[in-house]
Amino acid sequence: MDNSITIVGNLTRDPELRYTPSGQAQCTIGVAVNRVWTDRQTNEKQEKVSFFNVVLWREMAENAGECLTKGMRVIVNGRLEQRSWETQDGEKRSVVEIVADEVGPSIRWATAEVKRNERRGGDFDGGGSSAPAARPATNEPPAYDEEPF
């Protein structure tokens, strides 16, 4: 069974770049996807907005933190994943997110300048970069402790 999704929408907030305790870069972005149609009975324009949380890992996470900003139109390709956790009060929660395989700017109504990064040496995840301390806990769902695959 294929679990892939592609969305095109606008960033609802600036990217939130964090690091796991092991130094793995993780970034979350919010994407709003608008659907516009004309109601055939009333001939009136209708609109519905869906909001998606997207998780990016490693170099893609760091790149997103550097170049994406609130309001930009992006194309996201990835897979849906559900994760669960328990709050400090013992309540069980879960969320479905898009784990990104690719993220890029949409150039339908804008231009973009692409700058290729130099490859980082060493292992697959870019080597042992010195990562800043993880962001303190908030009311948001907790970040992954490690990559989800």
C-alpha positions in Angstrom: 0.0 0.0 0.0 1.3 3.4 -0.9 1.3 6.1 1.7 2.4 9.2 -0.2 0.9 12.7 -0.2 1.7 15.9 -2.0 0.3 19.2 -1.0 0.8 22.8 -2.2 0.0 25.6 0.1 1.3 28.5 2.2 3.4 28.4 5.3 1.3 29.4 8.3 4.3 30.2 10.5 8.1 30.5 10.3 9.8 27.1 10.5 10.6 25.8 14.0 14.1 24.2 13.9 15.0 22.0 16.9 17.6 19.3 17.6 17.1 15.9 19.2 19.2 15.0 22.2 21.5 13.1 19.8 22.0 16.3 17.6 19.6 15.3 14.8 18.0 18.4 13.1 14.2 18.4 13.1 12.0 21.2 11.7 8.3 21.6 11.8 6.3 23.8 9.4 2.6 24.5 9.1 1.0 24.5 5.7 -2.5 25.9 4.8 -4.0 24.4 1.6 -6.9 26.3 0.1 -9.6 24.7 -2.0 -11.8 27.0 -4.0 -14.9 26.0 -6.1 -18.1 27.4 -7.4 -21.4 26.0 -5.9 -23.4 24.8 -8.9 -26.7 25.5 -7.3 -26.0 29.1 -6.0 -23.2 29.9 -8.5 -21.3 31.4 -5.5 -17.6 31.0 -4.9 -16.8 28.6 -2.0 -13.6 28.2 -0.1 -12.3 25.7 2.4 -8.8 25.7 4.1 -7.1 22.6 5.5 -4.1 22.9 7.8 -1.2 20.4 7.9 1.8 20.0 10.2 4.9 18.8 8.3 8.1 17.4 9.9 11.4 17.6 8.2 14.7 15.9 9.2 18.5 16.4 8.9 19.8 18.8 6.2 16.4 19.4 4.8 15.3 20.6 8.3 18.3 22.9 8.5 17.8 24.2 5.0 14.1 24.9 5.7 15.0 26.8 8.8 17.4 29.0 6.8 15.3 29.8 3.7 11.6 29.4 4.4 9.4 32.1 6.0 5.7 32.5 6.9 3.5 33.1 3.9 5.8 31.4 1.3 4.0 29.0 -1.1 5.6 25.5 -0.9 5.2 22.1 -2.4 5.5 19.2 0.1 5.9 15.5 -0.8 6.0 13.0 1.9 4.1 10.3 3.9 1.4 10.4 6.6 2.4 9.2 10.0 0.5 9.0 13.3 2.2 9.4 16.6 0.9 9.2 20.1 2.0 10.5 23.5 0.8 11.1 27.0 0.4 14.5 28.6 1.8 15.4 32.0 -1.8 15.0 33.3 -1.9 11.4 31.9 -4.2 12.2 28.9 -3.5 10.2 25.8 -3.1 12.3 22.6 -2.3 11.5 19.0 -1.6 13.5 15.8 -1.3 12.7 12.1 1.5 14.6 10.4 3.2 14.7 7.1 6.9 13.5 7.3 8.5 15.3 4.3 10.6 13.6 1.7 10.9 16.8 -0.4 10.0 20.4 0.2 10.4 23.2 -2.4 9.1 26.6 -3.2 6.3 27.0 -5.7 7.2 29.2 -8.6 3.7 29.5 -10.0 3.3 33.1 -8.7 6.8 33.8 -7.5 10.5 33.3 -8.4 13.0 31.5 -6.3 16.8 31.4 -6.2 18.2 27.9 -5.6 21.6 27.7 -4.1 23.2 24.3 -3.8 24.8 23.5 -0.5 28.2 21.8 -0.2 27.9 18.2 0.8 28.8 17.6 4.4 31.4 15.0 5.1 31.1 11.7 7.0 28.0 9.7 7.5 24.5 9.8 6.0 23.1 12.4 8.4 25.8 15.0 7.7 28.3 14.1 10.3 28.5 15.2 13.9 27.6 18.8 13.7 27.5 20.7 17.0 23.9 21.2 17.6 22.4 23.9 19.9 20.5 22.7 23.0 17.0 21.4 22.4 14.2 24.0 22.8 12.4 23.8 26.1 9.1 22.0 26.4 5.9 23.8 25.3 2.2 23.0 25.0 2.8 21.7 21.5 3.0 18.0 20.8 6.5 16.8 21.8 9.2 16.6 19.2 10.5 13.2 18.2 13.4 11.9 20.4 14.9 10.3 17.3 14.0 10.1 13.6 10.8 8.1 13.0 12.2 5.5 10.6 
